[in-house]
């Protein structure tokens, strides 16, 4: 935290195993990991 701002370094973000293999089930994030605002960040995930 820097004052009233939060700095997030997305260089440490990664896709879990379930993003690459249907044999794995992705858990839903808990209530503590959800926000009520839209975050317009990241890359568009393409399936083709």
C-alpha positions as CSV (number, residue, x, y, z in Angstrom):
1,X,0.0,0.0,0.0
2,X,1.2,3.5,-0.8
3,X,-1.1,5.9,1.1
4,X,-4.6,5.2,-0.2
5,X,-3.5,3.3,-3.3
6,X,-2.8,-0.3,-3.8
7,X,0.0,-1.4,-6.2
8,X,-0.4,-4.8,-7.8
9,X,2.5,-6.4,-9.7
10,X,0.9,-8.7,-12.3
11,X,4.3,-10.1,-13.3
12,X,3.9,-12.7,-10.5
13,X,0.5,-13.8,-11.8
14,X,0.2,-17.2,-13.4
15,X,-2.5,-19.5,-14.8
16,X,-3.2,-22.6,-12.6
17,X,-2.9,-26.1,-13.9
18,X,-6.6,-26.2,-14.7
19,X,-6.1,-23.6,-17.4
20,X,-4.1,-26.0,-19.4
21,X,-5.7,-29.4,-18.7
22,X,-9.4,-30.3,-18.4
23,X,-8.4,-33.1,-15.9
24,X,-7.9,-30.4,-13.3
25,X,-10.7,-28.5,-11.6
26,X,-10.3,-24.8,-10.9
27,X,-11.6,-23.8,-7.5
28,X,-13.7,-20.7,-7.2
29,X,-12.0,-17.9,-5.3
30,X,-13.3,-17.3,-1.7
31,X,-15.3,-14.3,-0.8
32,X,-12.2,-12.6,0.6
33,X,-10.6,-12.7,-2.9
34,X,-13.4,-10.8,-4.7
35,X,-13.9,-7.1,-5.4
36,X,-17.1,-5.2,-6.2
37,X,-15.5,-3.2,-9.0
38,X,-14.4,-4.1,-12.6
39,X,-10.7,-4.4,-13.0
40,X,-9.8,-3.7,-16.6
41,X,-6.3,-5.4,-16.6
42,X,-4.7,-8.5,-18.0
43,X,-4.6,-10.2,-21.3
44,X,-7.4,-11.6,-23.4
45,X,-7.4,-15.4,-23.1
46,X,-7.9,-17.0,-26.6
47,X,-9.1,-20.6,-27.1
48,X,-8.1,-20.8,-30.7
